[in-house]
Amino acid sequence: MRYAHSLIAFFTSVLTLLASALVPLGGHAQQSAQALPQTETGRIERLAHFPSQYVDARHVDVWLPDNFESLKAAGQRFNVIYMHDGQMLFDAKMTWNQQAWQVDKTITRLMQSGQIGPTLVVGVWNNGKYRHSEYFPQKFLQHLLPGPRQLQLEANLQNKPQADAYLRFLVEELKPVIDRQYPTLVGPDHTVVMGSSMGGLISVYALNEYPHVFGGAAGLSTHWIGRYEANSHIPLAAYVYLRDHLAPPQGHKIYQDHGTTELDALYAPYQNFVNQIIRDKGYVEQGAQTNFMTRVFDGTGHNENAWAARLEIPVLFLLGK
């Protein structure tokens, strides 16, 4: 009887995690589609229904610091952080779970303290039910056995893998517009990409596929398992891809982390092996040439509050002076 109760409790917790993970993929994430997020510092400019020939149109929210206009007038150019799940970044009152990354507060604090230079944040909205399809690294699929590949395609990717198309949208369509409309520092040393969970996967993938565009990538609670349960197939495919395609350490930085509760409780063994691949490719964690950082945050879970609490760590690592 005790075993039965434990089993019921286990499956209840799994269902809870699934529910929390899947809500952003559906209608709740789109309810406030026309309202601008309210920020404590700076302001949001929206590129509404940004069109693409590669993926569905979606909103892009560009955060500008309080002193943007005066800095622009003085000839200042800005770092750019491209972030996924753009509707979850700024205003907890508008998100499906009433949590947000509070990106404006962190970036403002780091700029005011002089730890990073002037910085813009480009928040790219996810695509609802196609979020997984756009964020799951497409080239992982070729390293999966036929059975697990078909399962991933049907169960999570809507039979429509779109990660390569999504990255073409970011690099070929969105970034040129950002660089034209705003005074950006266009090179990879000042252009980084960041996300959590599946957003962490697509961030590392972006660095590897476009190392001449992105100089750094951060994955918070990176979802190397690719599904919502422990498995060997997807991590193994990721390992083979990383072994063969990881961006060279020269001129690039990688940040990885995870917590120890909720969905993050599954991540440690997979992240540990990814860390070793990164080290084997020549990335170093100490000294003047440090270009890799990995962290474990005990007692934290898989949610925006947890990511907000530690956001300054990857930002400083990737863009710190």
Number of C-alpha atoms within 10 A of each C-alpha: 6 7 8 9 9 11 12 12 12 12 11 12 14 16 13 13 15 14 11 16 15 14 15 22 17 15 12 15 21 18 12 15 16 11 9 16 22 14 17 13 19 16 18 21 13 18 17 13 14 14 15 17 10 16 18 13 15 19 20 24 24 21 27 22 20 14 11 20 12 10 15 14 8 9 10 15 18 23 21 30 24 21 25 25 21 22 27 28 27 26 20 20 14 23 20 20 16 12 19 23 23 22 23 23 17 18 26 20 14 18 15 11 10 12 15 20 19 22 23 24 24 24 25 23 23 24 22 19 17 19 24 25 23 24 28 27 25 18 17 21 20 11 16 19 12 11 9 14 17 15 12 21 15 12 11 20 21 15 13 14 22 22 22 21 16 20 23 20 19 18 16 13 16 19 19 12 13 17 14 10 9 15 18 20 16 19 14 19 19 20 25 28 27 27 23 25 23 26 27 28 26 31 31 27 29 28 27 23 19 16 17 15 20 29 25 32 30 33 25 28 32 26 25 25 23 23 15 15 10 15 14 10 17 21 21 19 20 23 20 15 19 19 15 10 15 19 26 15 19 11 15 23 26 26 23 22 24 29 24 18 15 16 24 23 17 20 20 17 9 20 22 12 14 20 18 11 17 21 14 11 16 12 22 17 12 10 7 7 13 15 21 24 20 17 14 15 15 11 12 18 19 23 21 19 17 20 23 18 13 15 19 18 15 23 22 14 19 28 21 15 9
